[in-house]
Amino acid sequence: MKQYVLVTGTGRPMALGFNFVLRYLEQGADVIATVRKPSEGLNELQKQYPDTLHILEMDVGSTSSVKAAYEKAKDMVPCLDTIINNAVTTSPDTNKELEEFNLDDIPAVINVDAVGPLRVVKEFMPLMKKSPIPALIVNISSEAGSIGKCYRSYYLDYGMAKAGMNMSTKTLHNKFKDDPMMNIICVHPGWMHTNEGNAKAPFEPYDHAETMRLMFETKRTDKDGPIFVTWAGEEYPW
């Protein structure tokens, strides 16, 4: 069955969001790929998939931008079966210790990484409600958002934002618990080779995107299993 999918944060060909888009397109899905600014990589990909790839500029950190994007999206697809909240940002000081961290940068990161997914879910809910199958929201989180597994003394902005995303995921899971047509999970995707700085990462985004795409389908109707999971669908500590 053809799927209609929205993925945020899709502009970089080496990164996970772009490869989610590519993997779903290869499976015959209609994909709305959102970006904060134009992406040459997506524009090239659209030449291969002119009828099924829809590029939409949207800043998840802005409510007005998300609202405007929804108004365009509802003319692009009849429904949404899957939303993947992948857009992310960090501050320039993300690798610094508290003593050298500009704390005034943290709210902007939380706005995008934690509040952004909520904006997307809130505005695009009407399209998810039109899905003929149980609609799935996937929030791409991180092991850095796990309080139980926290070991760093840095990543103050990113860790706080991802922990916030995890909390919102659990809150929405409570909201949807009696609705058989809506479900939500958050995922620790693992360390991927998304730039030259992490060349030693064990996973390639193109391969890993397909591993997760398949895992998402096992979670679509799973209301009783873990909510915060790894790329393989295994429970991860909150």
N, C-alpha and C positions, 0 to 999 in steps of 0.2 A: 504494500500500500504506500502510495506517495506521501511523503512527509513535508510539512511546512515548518521551517526552522529559522530562528533568529539567533545570531551570535554577535555579541558585543566585543569590541577590542580586536579587530581583525586585520589591521593594516600591514603588519610585518610578515613577509613570507616565511621567515625562519621561526616564527613564534606559533604558539598553540592555537590561538583564535583563527588565524588564517588557515591552518591545517584542518581544523574542525570544518570550516567552510568547504574546503576542497573535498574532504572525505564524504560529507553529506551530498555534495554535488555529484560525486562519482556514483553514489547510490541512487541518483535520480530525484533527490529532494529539490524543492524550491527553497532557496536560502536568502534571507535578508542578512547581509553583512553590514554591521554598523561600524563607523569610524569617526573619530573626532575631526580629522582632516583628511583630504584626498590621499589615496594610496595608489601609487603606480602599480604595485603588485596586484591589487584587486582589479584595477582597470584592465590589466593584461589578462587576468583570469576570466573576466567577463567576456572577453572575445571568444573564449572557448565555450562559455555557457551563457550565451546572450539571452536566452529565454528563461533561465532558472536562477540566475544570480542577480539579486537586487542589492545595489549599494546605497546605503543610507547614511548621511552624515548626522551624527547624534553625539552630544556630550552628556554622558550619564551624570555628570556633576551639576547639571542644570535642569531644573524641572521644566522650564519653558522649552528647552531643546528637546527633551524627551516627549513632551506633549506634541510638539510640532512634528517630530519623527513618526509618532503614532498616526497622526492624521494622514501622512503619506503612506505608511505601511498598510493601512486598511484598504487601500486601493491596489496594493501589490499582490496580496495573498488573501484567500478566503478565510483562513484561520491560522493559528499557530499551534503545532503539536509539541514543540520543544523550544524552550528558551535557554540559552547558555550564557550566563552572565560571566564574561571573561575579562572585561575591561579593568585595567588596574593602573595605578600610579604609585610612585614613592617620592619622598622628599630627597633633596640633595644630601641630607645628613643621615640617610637611613642606615649606613654602616658605622656611624659614630656613636660613641658612648654618651651618656647623659650630660656629662660636663661640657661637651662640645656641640650638643644637639640644639638646633634652633627649634624650640618647642612650638613656636608660632606657626610652623609648617605642618604640624600634625592634623589640625582640623580639615585642611584641604584634602589630605590623603584619606581621612575617614569619610569625607563627603563623597569622594569618587568610589572608593573600594567597598564601603559598607552601606552608605545611603544610596549610592547609585543603583545597585541591583533592586532595591526596594522601589525606586522610581520606575524602573523598567517593568517590574511585575505589576505595579499599581496601574500604570497607563495602558499596558498591553493586555491586561486581564480580559477585556471583552473579546479579543481575538482568540485567546486560549479557551474561553468558554464556548467557542464555536467548534472546537476540535471534536471530531467524531470518535477519537480515542482518548484515553486518559492523558491529559496534558502534563508534561514534565518540565519543571524548572530545575536547572542545574547551576548552582553557584560554585564557580571555581575558586576554591579556598587554598589553603597551604598548611603544611605542618607548622609553619610559623604562627598560625592562628590557634594552635592547640595549647591551652594553658597547662594541661597535664604533662605535655612532652616538652615544654619550653626549656631551653638550655642556654639561650643567648643572653647577652647583656646589652645588645644593640637591637636593631630592627624595631625600635620603639613605635614608629609610625605604622609600618607594614604589619607587624604582629598585632597591634591594637585594632587596626582596621579589619584584618582577617578574623580575629576573634569576634568582632562586632558583626561581621557577615555571618559567622556561624550561629550567633545568637538569633539573628533575624531569621535564619533558615529554620531553626527549631521553633521559633514563634509562629512562622507561617505553616510549618508542618502541623502544629496544634490547630491552626485555623482550618486546614484542609483535611483533618483526620477523618471526618465523617463524609467527605465528598469523594466518591469513587472516581471522579473525572479530573481530579487535580492532585499532583504530588510534587514534592520538592526534596532535593538532597544537596549537600555540599561535598566537594571532592578535593582531597589532597592529590594533585596530579603527579607528584614526584619531580625529580630534578631532570630537566631536559636540556639538550644542546640547542639553545635558542640564540646564542651569539658566540662569538669567538672567545669570550671570556670564560665560558663554561664548557669548553671543548671536551672536558673529561666526564661530562654528565652521561649517565647510562642510557638515556632514552632519546630517540630522535622524534621530533614533534609529529612528523607525518605518520610514522608507525604508531606512536602513542595515541594520537587522536583517534585512530581506528579502534585501538584497544578500549578506549573509553566510550566511543560511540556504541560499541556492542554492549558494554557494561551498562550504559544508560538504559538500554531496552530491558535489561533484567530488573531494573529498579523502577520502571514506569508504574507498575501497579503494586509495588511492594510497600505496604503501609506499616508492616510490623518489623522489618529489618532495620539495620543501622541507618542513621541519617547522615552522619559524617563518615565518609568512606574514602579509601584509597582508590587509585586508578583501577585496581583489580576488584573493587566492590567490597573489600574487607573493612571491618569497623576500625575507625581511628579515634583515639581519645579526644574528648572535648578539651 
